[in-house]
Amino acid sequence: MADSSKKPVKPGKEPAVVDAPAPGGPTRRSLIWELAAGFVGFVVGLPALGAGMLVLFDPLFRREAIGANGPGKWLRITSLESVPADNTPAQFPVLDDLVDAWNRDANQPIGAIFLLRKEDGEIKAFNASCPHAGCFVSYAAAHDVFACPCHNSEFELDGSKVKGKSNPSPRPLDALEVDPEKLKLGEVWVKFINYYPGIHDLVPKG
């Protein structure tokens, strides 16, 4: 006997079919667990990722820290016995390790200075860069002055500008500090600073 509870299907119209989950396919619960596991793995991996980034960028942070104690750096220039004892200017190169974010080049020239040793043993130090335009001055023994070859600035042995003539330099030669304790040990250490040329005030570079 036919089941009268089922409604007859009209001719030409197929019954709706609902797809069932494929055997072994993901369920909503399994997807939630997979997402949760992935999130936990990401959180657990964050410290390792942060440590790797710190190692990668640590040289940049250290580079910033190098200049954190103010302008200038104490550098050994020469031995005391290498400086003439009669106040005759002697020029010496200034060498330092050049450091960028990931590299270090040892003993690279970064400038030059003049040292003068008085009879009482006092050492005077001047940056050899002319304060006018940054050219290196030289010692003109014939006139006993420092002379700039670029624009004819001249300076006395105490660093002051030569008076009585046209002198385009806006200031005297830049004097540098000498470590008196190192002098007692026979070494000349100078706090080397490069200043911006062309202005009256002493403004350290970098």
The 8 nearest C-alpha neighbors of each residue, nearest first, counted from 0:
[[1, 2, 3, 4, 5, 7, 6, 8],
 [2, 0, 3, 4, 5, 7, 6, 8],
 [3, 1, 4, 5, 0, 6, 7, 8],
 [2, 4, 5, 1, 6, 0, 7, 8],
 [5, 3, 2, 6, 1, 7, 0, 8],
 [6, 4, 3, 2, 7, 8, 1, 9],
 [5, 7, 4, 8, 3, 9, 2, 14],
 [6, 8, 9, 5, 3, 10, 4, 14],
 [9, 7, 10, 6, 12, 14, 13, 11],
 [8, 10, 12, 7, 11, 13, 6, 14],
 [9, 11, 12, 8, 13, 7, 14, 6],
 [12, 10, 9, 13, 8, 14, 7, 15],
 [13, 11, 10, 9, 14, 8, 15, 7],
 [14, 12, 15, 11, 8, 10, 9, 16],
 [13, 15, 16, 12, 8, 9, 17, 11],
 [16, 14, 13, 17, 12, 18, 8, 9],
 [15, 17, 14, 18, 13, 19, 12, 20],
 [18, 16, 19, 15, 20, 14, 21, 13],
 [19, 17, 16, 20, 21, 15, 22, 24],
 [18, 20, 21, 17, 22, 16, 24, 26],
 [21, 19, 22, 24, 18, 26, 25, 23],
 [20, 22, 24, 23, 19, 18, 25, 26],
 [21, 23, 24, 20, 19, 25, 26, 18],
 [22, 24, 21, 25, 20, 26, 29, 19],
 [25, 23, 21, 22, 26, 20, 29, 27],
 [26, 24, 29, 30, 27, 23, 28, 20],
 [25, 27, 29, 28, 30, 24, 20, 31],
 [26, 28, 30, 29, 31, 25, 32, 33],
 [27, 29, 31, 26, 30, 32, 25, 33],
 [28, 30, 32, 26, 31, 27, 25, 33],
 [31, 29, 33, 27, 32, 28, 34, 26],
 [30, 32, 28, 34, 29, 33, 35, 27],
 [31, 33, 35, 29, 30, 34, 36, 28],
 [34, 32, 30, 36, 35, 31, 37, 29],
 [35, 33, 37, 31, 36, 32, 30, 38],
 [34, 36, 32, 38, 37, 33, 31, 39],
 [35, 37, 33, 39, 34, 38, 32, 40],
 [38, 36, 40, 34, 35, 39, 33, 41],
 [37, 39, 41, 35, 40, 36, 34, 42],
 [40, 38, 42, 36, 41, 37, 43, 35],
 [41, 39, 37, 43, 38, 42, 44, 36],
 [40, 42, 38, 44, 39, 43, 37, 45],
 [43, 41, 39, 45, 44, 40, 38, 46],
 [42, 44, 40, 41, 45, 39, 46, 47],
 [45, 43, 41, 42, 47, 46, 40, 48],
 [44, 46, 48, 42, 47, 43, 49, 41],
 [47, 45, 49, 48, 44, 50, 43, 42],
 [48, 46, 50, 49, 44, 45, 51, 43],
 [47, 49, 45, 51, 46, 50, 52, 44],
 [48, 50, 46, 52, 51, 47, 45, 53],
 [51, 49, 53, 47, 48, 52, 46, 54],
 [50, 52, 48, 54, 53, 49, 47, 55],
 [51, 53, 55, 49, 54, 50, 56, 48],
 [54, 52, 50, 56, 51, 55, 57, 49],
 [53, 55, 51, 57, 52, 56, 50, 58],
 [56, 54, 52, 53, 57, 51, 58, 50],
 [55, 57, 53, 59, 58, 54, 52, 60],
 [56, 58, 60, 54, 59, 53, 55, 61],
 [59, 57, 61, 100, 60, 56, 62, 101],
 [58, 60, 62, 100, 57, 61, 56, 63],
 [59, 61, 57, 63, 62, 58, 64, 56],
 [62, 60, 64, 58, 63, 59, 57, 65],
 [61, 63, 59, 65, 64, 60, 58, 100],
 [62, 64, 60, 61, 65, 66, 59, 67],
 [63, 65, 61, 67, 62, 66, 60, 68],
 [66, 64, 62, 63, 67, 61, 68, 60],
 [67, 65, 64, 68, 69, 63, 70, 62],
 [66, 68, 64, 65, 69, 63, 70, 62],
 [69, 67, 66, 70, 65, 64, 71, 72],
 [68, 70, 67, 66, 71, 72, 65, 203],
 [71, 69, 203, 192, 66, 72, 68, 205],
 [72, 70, 192, 191, 190, 69, 73, 193],
 [71, 73, 190, 191, 74, 70, 192, 189],
 [72, 74, 190, 189, 191, 188, 71, 75],
 [75, 73, 188, 189, 72, 76, 190, 191],
 [74, 76, 188, 187, 77, 189, 73, 186],
 [75, 77, 188, 187, 74, 93, 189, 91],
 [78, 76, 187, 75, 186, 79, 81, 188],
 [77, 79, 186, 81, 80, 187, 185, 76],
 [78, 80, 185, 186, 81, 82, 187, 77],
 [79, 81, 82, 78, 185, 83, 84, 77],
 [82, 80, 79, 78, 83, 77, 89, 84],
 [81, 83, 80, 79, 84, 116, 89, 114],
 [84, 82, 85, 87, 116, 81, 86, 89],
 [83, 85, 116, 86, 118, 117, 82, 87],
 [84, 86, 87, 83, 117, 118, 116, 115],
 [87, 85, 116, 117, 115, 84, 88, 83],
 [86, 88, 85, 115, 83, 89, 116, 84],
 [89, 87, 115, 114, 113, 86, 90, 138],
 [90, 88, 114, 113, 87, 115, 82, 91],
 [89, 91, 113, 112, 114, 88, 111, 92],
 [92, 90, 112, 111, 113, 93, 89, 76],
 [93, 91, 111, 110, 94, 112, 108, 90],
 [92, 94, 111, 110, 108, 109, 76, 91],
 [95, 93, 108, 106, 107, 109, 92, 96],
 [94, 96, 106, 107, 97, 105, 108, 109],
 [97, 95, 105, 106, 104, 107, 98, 103],
 [98, 96, 104, 103, 95, 105, 107, 99],
 [99, 97, 103, 102, 96, 104, 100, 101],
 [98, 100, 102, 101, 103, 97, 62, 58],
 [99, 101, 58, 59, 102, 62, 98, 61],
 [100, 102, 99, 58, 103, 98, 59, 62],
 [103, 101, 99, 98, 100, 104, 97, 58],
 [102, 104, 98, 97, 105, 96, 99, 101],
 [105, 103, 97, 96, 98, 107, 102, 106],
 [104, 106, 96, 107, 103, 97, 95, 94],
 [107, 105, 95, 94, 96, 108, 104, 97],
 [106, 108, 94, 95, 105, 96, 109, 97],
 [109, 107, 94, 93, 110, 95, 92, 106],
 [108, 110, 93, 94, 107, 95, 111, 92],
 [111, 109, 93, 108, 92, 112, 94, 127],
 [110, 112, 92, 93, 127, 91, 126, 90],
 [113, 111, 126, 127, 125, 91, 90, 92],
 [112, 114, 90, 125, 89, 124, 88, 127],
 [113, 115, 124, 89, 123, 88, 90, 112],
 [116, 114, 88, 86, 123, 122, 87, 117],
 [117, 115, 122, 86, 84, 121, 120, 83],
 [116, 118, 86, 120, 121, 119, 84, 85],
 [117, 119, 120, 84, 85, 116, 86, 121],
 [118, 120, 117, 121, 116, 84, 122, 85],
 [121, 119, 117, 118, 116, 122, 84, 182],
 [120, 122, 117, 119, 116, 123, 118, 115],
 [123, 121, 116, 115, 120, 117, 124, 114],
 [122, 124, 115, 114, 116, 121, 125, 177],
 [123, 125, 114, 175, 113, 174, 122, 115],
 [126, 124, 174, 113, 112, 175, 173, 127],
 [125, 127, 112, 128, 173, 174, 111, 113],
 [128, 126, 112, 135, 111, 136, 125, 113],
 [129, 127, 135, 133, 126, 134, 136, 130],
 [128, 130, 133, 134, 131, 135, 136, 132],
 [131, 129, 196, 133, 168, 132, 197, 128],
 [130, 132, 168, 197, 196, 129, 133, 169],
 [133, 131, 196, 197, 134, 130, 129, 168],
 [132, 134, 129, 128, 196, 130, 131, 135],
 [135, 133, 129, 128, 132, 136, 149, 147],
 [136, 134, 128, 127, 129, 133, 147, 137],
 [137, 135, 147, 146, 127, 129, 145, 128],
 [138, 136, 146, 145, 139, 147, 135, 127],
 [137, 139, 145, 140, 144, 146, 88, 136],
 [140, 138, 144, 141, 143, 142, 145, 146],
 [139, 141, 143, 142, 138, 144, 145, 87],
 [142, 140, 139, 143, 144, 138, 145, 146],
 [143, 141, 140, 144, 139, 145, 138, 146],
 [142, 144, 140, 139, 141, 138, 145, 156],
 [145, 143, 155, 139, 142, 154, 156, 138],
 [144, 146, 138, 154, 137, 153, 139, 136],
 [147, 145, 153, 136, 137, 152, 144, 139],
 [146, 148, 136, 152, 151, 149, 153, 150],
 [149, 147, 151, 150, 146, 136, 134, 152],
 [148, 150, 147, 151, 134, 152, 132, 135],
 [149, 151, 152, 148, 147, 167, 131, 166],
 [152, 150, 147, 148, 149, 153, 146, 166],
 [151, 153, 166, 147, 150, 146, 167, 168],
 [154, 152, 146, 145, 161, 160, 147, 151],
 [155, 153, 160, 145, 161, 159, 158, 144],
 [154, 156, 144, 158, 159, 157, 161, 160],
 [155, 157, 158, 144, 154, 145, 143, 159],
 [156, 158, 155, 159, 154, 123, 172, 160],
 [159, 157, 172, 155, 156, 154, 171, 160],
 [160, 158, 171, 155, 154, 157, 161, 172],
 [159, 161, 154, 171, 153, 155, 162, 158],
 [162, 160, 154, 153, 155, 159, 163, 164],
 [163, 161, 164, 160, 166, 165, 159, 154],
 [162, 164, 161, 165, 166, 160, 153, 154],
 [165, 163, 162, 166, 161, 153, 152, 160],
 [164, 166, 167, 163, 152, 162, 151, 161],
 [165, 167, 152, 168, 164, 153, 151, 160],
 [168, 166, 152, 169, 131, 165, 150, 151],
 [167, 169, 131, 170, 166, 130, 152, 197],
 [170, 168, 199, 198, 131, 167, 197, 130],
 [169, 171, 199, 168, 130, 172, 160, 198],
 [172, 170, 159, 160, 158, 173, 154, 130],
 [171, 173, 158, 174, 130, 125, 159, 170],
 [172, 174, 126, 125, 171, 175, 130, 158],
 [173, 175, 125, 124, 172, 126, 176, 158],
 [176, 174, 124, 125, 190, 191, 173, 177],
 [175, 177, 190, 189, 178, 174, 124, 191],
 [178, 176, 189, 188, 179, 190, 175, 124],
 [177, 179, 181, 188, 180, 189, 182, 176],
 [180, 178, 182, 181, 177, 183, 187, 188],
 [179, 181, 183, 182, 178, 184, 186, 177],
 [180, 182, 184, 186, 183, 179, 178, 187],
 [183, 181, 185, 179, 186, 184, 180, 187],
 [182, 184, 180, 181, 185, 179, 186, 79],
 [183, 185, 181, 182, 186, 180, 79, 187],
 [184, 186, 182, 79, 183, 78, 181, 187],
 [187, 185, 78, 182, 79, 181, 184, 188],
 [188, 186, 77, 78, 76, 182, 79, 75],
 [189, 187, 75, 74, 178, 76, 177, 186],
 [190, 188, 177, 73, 74, 191, 176, 178],
 [191, 189, 73, 72, 176, 71, 175, 74],
 [190, 192, 71, 72, 189, 73, 175, 74],
 [193, 191, 71, 194, 190, 203, 70, 72],
 [192, 194, 204, 203, 195, 191, 126, 71],
 [195, 193, 203, 204, 202, 201, 196, 192],
 [194, 196, 202, 204, 203, 197, 193, 198],
 [197, 195, 130, 131, 132, 198, 133, 194],
 [196, 198, 131, 132, 130, 169, 195, 199],
 [199, 197, 196, 200, 169, 195, 131, 170],
 [198, 200, 169, 170, 201, 197, 196, 130],
 [201, 199, 198, 202, 170, 169, 195, 194],
 [200, 202, 194, 203, 199, 195, 198, 173],
 [201, 203, 194, 195, 200, 204, 198, 193],
 [204, 202, 194, 193, 195, 201, 70, 205],
 [203, 205, 194, 193, 195, 202, 192, 70],
 [204, 203, 70, 66, 193, 194, 202, 195]]
